[in-house]
Amino acid sequence: MAFEGKSQGESRPAETEGKAQTGRRCFVILPYPAGEDTGAGPDFDAVYEELIRPVIEDLNLDIIRADRVSRSGLIHKEMIENLLEADVVIADVTLGSPDVFFELGIRQTARRAGTVILRHAKSAAPLSISGMRALDYELEARGGISRQQVIEDCRTLLRTHVKNSLDNPSTDSLVHTLMPGLEVSLPGRIIPERRYISYRVGPQGPKPSKLIELVTGDLADIDDMDVWVNPENTRMEFGRLHETSISAAIRYLGSRRDRHGFVRDDMIARLLAQRAGGHQLRTGVEPATALSTEAGMLRKTNRVRLLVHTAAYQGEPGRGYRLIGAYRKCVSNALAAVDTENRRFGVSPKRALKSVLIPLFGTRSGGESPHERAQGLIQTAQQYLLNWPDSRIERVAFLCHTQGDLDLAQAALYRIGLRAVAAPRGAR
């Protein structure tokens, strides 16, 4: 396993062993095959190839086997990342291997749900996990039942548990059961390059297809979207200029600056304050309100023609800002605001606002799981495009700044039932 002292041959990076990557990941922790270990036990290569892998591929998850992750140093960063970030971890505790329990302990601490424990039917449960549910499996024929039928029965049981972990994640971690509210996460891994992944919404017809897209990279590099959506708070108060929030980035990028980069005209903050009027100074606006402003210097530097500010967060003294409950309405209200701008002046089709960029906001806030949040945002955009076929909006893109954002968005699109129409491409 990951932390065994014996040599495992040539190191190589972890790679998904499924066919096409779906954005959802299964990480498999197995003891070393019996042929390489002095202890008795099943053939763990057969456990992987005949039992686990067919189930995971049938559920369209990317699959990574722990003992095929490269190692450099005592605890490899890639191993920890997989344990923390995988949607499902399957751990076989048959031999009671210390390395398996070490990795299982990391997973149980890091994630509230999404862990499936396996053991061979003839092995005893170690005392340390005797109170935890483990799925028994066999690979041999028994009682007149053929070997293939035994394996099929085990696959069915494993598939049910993995699917339940994905669709209805209830707490299966003893650590989180005893310590509710515990949170462990990794810093987001930034995706530096700009790529687009497109998904068609609705059937193909005489009109151009509507698209939902995922775009990676730095917000400052995006220069082909007509409208940017800014997830703001109910008081419509921007983040400070040098914060890491989307709000602060839009404020800075839209300002007029001197050659040293110092802000000389805080244009976007000024325009939004004028648009919000007295509400901003008194009680703020209603949650999910969408207000449109000009794009300031973003029109020149990034070809942004309109900004839509949505009241996505609500402040509370001593507690800071929290995502509103009706966060999905921020998406539909923002898209409706764009359509209102397109209708207001009878804009010609050629000059219509056709593309909208929405950050994948709220996925790091408490409450719902990040997967539910991402799916809620994307599904709202999908339903808007389906419900308003005459909308001039043709592309709704969700900004995925980190690999975690991209994984969440791809998994959400898969669950919604949308498939990428082409291979990822670079900047337009």
N, C-alpha and C positions, 0 to 999 in steps of 0.2 A: 504494500500500500504506500501511501504518500510519504510516510515517515519511517519506513523500514530501512535498516542499515544496509541491507544487501544491494548489490549493484543490479540495476534494471536495464542495463544496456544503454544504448544511445538515447540521450535526452531529446525530446521533441515537444513543440508546443502542443497544447490541448487543441483538439480539432473535433468538430461535430462529426459523428459517424452516420447521421441520417442522410437523407437525400437532399432536399432543398431546405434551407434554413427558414424557420417560421417565426422566429422571435421569441418562442417559448423553449425553455431548456430543461432537460432532465440530467442530473448528475448522479452517476452510479458508483457506489462505494462497495467494493468486493474484497474479500481476503485474497491472498495469492492462490493461484490454482494449486490443487492438492499435489500435483506432480513436483512443485517447487517447494513444498512445505513438508515438514516431518509429521505433522498432525494428520489425522484421518479426516475425510470430508469429501463432499461431492466435487465434481469437476466444475469449477467456477467459470471456466470459459464456456461450458455447456449451459450453465445457469444464465449467463449473459446472452449467448447467441440464441438459445432455444426458448427461454422464458421471458427475459426482460426486454431485449431489443425488439422482438416482433410487436410487443404491446406498445412500447413507446413510439415506434415508427407508425403503427396503426393510428395512434392519437395525434400524429403529426407534430411531435416535439423533436427538437434537436437533442441528440444524446451524446454525452461525454462520459467516458469511463475513467474513474479516478486514477487507476494505475497506468493510464496512458497520458497523463499530464506530465510535462517536463519538470525536473527538479533541479534547483540550484540553491544550496543553503538548506538549513534545517527545516524551515517552513516556507514553502514557495508561495509567493503572492498570488499566483494564478489559481492555486488550489483553494486558498481562502476566499478569493473572489467568487469562485464557482459555488462554494458552500454557502456563501451569503446571498448570492444573486439568483441561483437556479430556482425555477418555478417549482420543481419537484426534486427531491433527493431520495434515492432508493439505497438503503444500506443493508447489507447481508451480515448478520451477526453470528452466523453459524459457528465459527471457530472461536469466537470470543477474542478476536485479534485486537491487541492494544491500539494499533493504528486505525482500525475501523471505529473503535469507540472514541478515539481522540477526535476524528473527523465528525462523528455523529454528535459528540458533545458540542462542537463548534456550531453545527447546524441547529441543534436544539436550543442553543442560546441565542443564535442570530435570528431565527425565523419562528414565528408563532405557529405556522401551519405549513404543510407541504412536504412532510417527511413520511416515507413509507419504510417500515422495518420488515425485513425478510429473515427467515431462518429455515434450515432444513428440518423436516418433520421429525427426524430422529435425534435432533439435538435438543439439549435442555436450555431453557432461557437463563442467561446469566442473572445473578441476584440483583445486580445494579439496575436492570431494566425489567424486572419481573412484573412490575405493575403497568407496563406499557404494552400496547397491542402490537403483536408481531404476526405476520402472515406466514403460515407454514406452507412449504412446497415440497414436492417430490419429483424426481426425474425417472423413477423406475416403475415398471408395471407392478400392479398389486391386485390381489383378490379377483383375478379374471379380467381386470381392466387393462387394456393395452397401454404401453408406455406413452404413445401419442395422445391417447384420451386423457391420461393423467396430466400431461403437460398442458393440454387444452383447457382442462378444468382449472389448473393453476393460473394460466394466462387470464381466464375470465375473471377470477377473483382479483388478480393484480390490476387488471384494467379498470375494474369497478372502483378500487381504492384510489388509483392515480387520477381517474376522471373526477371523483368526488373532491380530491384535493385541489383540483383546478377550478371546478365549477362552484363548489360550496365549501370554501376553506374554513373548517372549524379547527379550533386549537388542538394540535396533536403533540405539542411540546410540553414535557413535564416542567421545564424551567419556566415557560410562560404561564402555565397553569398556576404555579406557585407564586410567580412574580408578574402579575398582569400589568401591562403598560410598559414593560421593558422594550427598548428600541435599540437596535444595532444596525449601523449602515456604513457603507463605504463612500468616500468622496466620489462625485461623479467623474467619470473619465470623459474628458472633452473630445469631441469629434472635430478635428480641425478642418477637414475638407468639406466642400459643399457638394452634396449629392441629392438627387430627387428620386423618390420611389412613388410611382403613380398607381392609383386604384380607381377603376371605373365605377361610377355610381349609376345604377339603373341600366336598362337594356339599351343596346345601340339602336339608333334611329336616324332619321334624316338630319336632325340637329346635331351639332358637335356634342360629344359625350361630356358629361360633368365629371370632374375628377376630384378625389381627395388625395392629397399628396403628403408625403413626409419629406422634409428638407432638413439636412444636417448642416452643421457648421456654425460660424459666428454670425449673430444677428447683424453686425456691422457690415458683413460681406453680402447680404441679400440685397440684390438690386433689380429684381424682376417681378416684384409684387406690387400691384396698384395700391393696396390697402394693408396697413399694419394694425392689428388689434393690440391695445395696451390694457392688460388686466390691472385695473387701478382699484383704489379703495373708495368707500362710499362718500368720503369727503373730497374726492378728486384731488388729493394732495400727492404730488410726485415724490418718489424716493430721492434721497440726496444724490448729488451729481456723481459721486464716485462709489456708490453702492454697487453691488453685483446684480441687482434686480433688473428685470426687463423695463420696469418703469423708469429707473434711473438711466438706463442705456438709451431709451427713446428720448428722454429729456435732454441728455447730453448731445446725442447725435443730431437732434433737431434744432440745437441752439446755434446762434451765430458766434463764432470763436475767432480769436486773433491768431496770428501765425505761430504763437507759442502754445496754442490749445486752450487758452483761458477763455471762459464764457464771457462774452460782452453783451449778449442779448439772449435772455432765457426765454426764447420765443414760444416753445411748446407749453411751458408752465403758464406763461402770460395768456396765450390763446385759450387754454383750458379754463383758467380762472374766469376769463370773460364769458366763456360759454356756460359755465356752471352758474355764474351770477351769484346772487345772495345766498343760495342754498349751500354753497361751499362754506361760507363763513358761519352759517347758523347750524343747521341740522344735517347738512350733507344731502345726498340724493338717495333715492330708494335703491336697495340692492338690485343688481342686474341691470340698472339703467345704462344705456349706451349713448354717449355724446360724441359727436364728430367735430373735428377741427382740421385746419390745414396742417400740412406736414412740416412747415418750417424749412430748415436747410436740408431735411431729408429728401425733399423734392429734387434738389440739385445733386446731392451726393449719392442717393440710393434710388432715385426715380419713384419715390413714394408719393402718391397723389392725395391720399387721405389717411388720417388717423382716426380710429374709433376707440374711445376710452370706455371701458365697461367697469361698473362698480362690483368687482369680484370679491373684495375683501372688506370686512367690517371690523373697526377698532373697538377695543374695550379697555378702559383704564387699568393699568397694571398687568394686562394680559397680552397687549399688542394686537396685531391684526390676524384675523382668522378668515378662512374661506367661507363664503356664504353658503347656506344650504341649497339655494337654487342656482348653483354655479353653472348648470347646463344652460340656463336662460341667458347667461352672458354670451354664449355662442350664438344662439338664435337671434337675440336682440342685436348683436353686432352685425350679423349678416342682413337682418332687416334694415338696419341703419344704412348699410351700403346700398341696398335696393332703393331706399328712400332717396338717397343722393342721386342715383341713376334716373329716377323718375322726376325729380324736382325740376330740373331744367330741360327736360326733354332731350337728354343727351343722346347723340347719334350712336348707333351700335359700335362704330369704330372707336369712339371716345369713351365708351362705357367702362366703368370699373369692373373688371372681369376676374381679378385674382385677389385673394385675401389670405394674409399670413396671420396665424393664431399661435401664440406660444402654448406649449403643453403645460398649462398652469395648474396649480393645486395638487400635483401628485406627491409633493413632499409635505403636505399638511396633514394634521391628524384627522381622525374620523374614518371615512371609508378607506379601503385599501387603494394603493396607487393604481392597481389594475382596473378597479371599478371607476376611479376618477378618469383615467385615460379613455376607457371605453365610453363613459358618459359624454365626454367632450366630443369625441369623434363621431359617435352615433347621433348626437344632436345635429352636427353638420350634415351628416348623411341624410337624416330625415328632412332637414330644411331643403336640401337640394331636390329630394324626391317630391316633397309636398308643394314646392313652388317651381314647377318646370319652366315657367316664363321668366324666372329670375335671369338677369344678365350675368350673374356670377358663374364662371365656368370652372374655376379652380379654387379649392380651399386647402391651404397647406398648413400643416402643423409643424412648428419648429422643434426639432429634437437636438438640443445642444450637447447632450451627453449620450453615451452608449446606453445608459439606463433608460433615458427618455425614449430612445429608438426601440429598445426591447419592449417597453410598455406599449408603445404605439403599434408596433407590428403584431404583438399578441392580441391587442384589442381589435385590430382590423381582421385578424384571423377569426376571432370569436364572432364578430359581426357577420362574417361570411364573405368578406371582400378579399380578392386575390390581386396581387400586383400584375399590371398589364404588360410590364416590360422589365428588363434588368435595370438596376439602379444606374443612373447617368449623372454626369457631372453638371457643372454650371451651364445654364442655358445660353 
